[in-house]
């Protein structure tokens, strides 16, 4: 009886460590990604005062148009900065499932020739979705069972029923 209790305690403590590691890992990945975006933003060429208001993630079509016009002017002079900035931003949004990548797809088509825009959008979508899946497969299950144990058990039972 004492051995079963010890094993159960060891399993519970290892789950606790795993959950803490999962939260730490997600935090580190998020902060690192945010730092990369901040680096791109700070190394981008100096913007005029009236242009700074348009340099943000577009939340609607009008903001995407304004950002497209702004980046269109800078694309000719700073081609790779614009390309890499769009690439990293798109992957960040896809990795953490943040809405807004559709506007970046439209913006890619506006800024770059069709073959390059298609390659950019497909690459960013694939890399971002793969990273999102990787994060959720490595960490999501632990966090789900930690913070929503009852719902997790019900989902497990339902998925086992459908697998039969």
N, C-alpha and C positions, 0 to 999 in steps of 0.2 A: 504494500500500500504506500509506504514512504517513497519507494522508487518511482511509482507512477506520479506522485505529487511532484517529486523533483524534476522528472522529465517534463511534466506539464509546465512547471515554472520556468524551466530552461527554454521551452518552446515559446512561452509568452514573452520572456525577456528578449529572445532573439527576434521576435516579431516587432517588439518595441524598438530595438536598435535599427532594424530594417526600415521601419517607418520614419524614424529620425533621419536615417541616412537618405531615404527617398526625398524627404522634404529638403534636406540640405543640398542634395544633388540637383533638384529642380531649381532651387534658389541660385545655386552657382551657375547653372546653365543659363538661366534667365538673365542674371546680372552680367555674365560674360557677353551674351548676345546684345544686351542693351549697351554695354560698353563699346562693342564693335559699331553699333549704330551711332553712338555719340561721337566716336572717332571719325566716322564718315561725315557726320554733320559739321564737326569742327574743322575738318580739313577741306571742306567744300569752299570754293572761292567766295570772297566777300560779296555779299548782296547789297544792292542799294536799299535805302530805307523803305521805299514803297514796295519792294519785292519781298521783303522779309515776311510780310503777312501771308504770302501765298506758299511759303516753304513749310508745309505741314502735311500730314497724312490726309488724303482727301476722304471726306465722309459722304460726299454727294457728287453728282456729275459736274456741277458748276465749279466746285473746288478742284476737281480733276482737270477741268479745262484750264483754269488759272495756273495750276501747277505745270501743266503741259506747256503752256505758253512760256512760262518762266524757264523751265528746263530746256525747251527748244532753243531759247536764246543762248543758254550756256552750253548746250550740247556741242556746238561747233567749236568752241574754244576749249572746253574741258570734257572731251568725249568720254574718256575712261573713268573720270570721277563720277559722271552722271550714270554711266553704265554700271559701275560697281555699286554705287549708292542704291540704284534701283534693284539690283540683284540682291544685295544684303537685306534691304527693307522687305522685299517680297518673301524671301526665305524666312525672315523673322516672323512676319505675319502668318505664314503658312505653318511654321513650326509650333507656334503657340495658339493656333486657331483663332487669331484675332481678325475680325471682319475688316475688309478693305482691300484685299488682294485683287478683287475684280477690277477696281479702279486702276490698279497698277498694271493689270493686263491691257486695259484700254490705253493707258498712258504709254506702254511699251510699243503698241502698234502705232501710236501717234509720233513717237520720238525716233524710232528706228525702222529700217527697211523691213518688209514683211518677213523674209527668211530669218533675219536676226531676232526680230521680235518673237516669232514663233519658237525659235530655239530657246530664247531667254525665258519665255513664259512656261514652256514645257519643262525646262531644266529646273527652274525655281519651284514649280509645282511639285515635281517629283522629289526633289531634295527636301523641300519643306514638309511634304506629306510623310516622307520616310522618317524624318527626324521626329515629327509629331507622333507617328506610330511607335517609334523606338522609345520615346519618353513615356508614352502611355503604357507600353508593354512592360517596361522595366519598373516603372514607379506607380502607375495608375492603379493597378490591382491592390497593391499594399495600402495605398491611401484610401481607396474605396472601402476595403474591409475594415480599416481602422475607424473611419469617420461615419460610415453608413453600414454597420454590420448586419442589421436586420434586412435591409433592402438587398444587400449583397447576397445573403443566404437565399432569399427568394429568387433572385436572378439566377443564382447557381442551380437551384432546383429546377427552374423553368428551362434553363439551357440543357440540363441533363435529360429532361423529358423530351425535348425536341430532337436530341441526338439519337434517341432510340429508334 
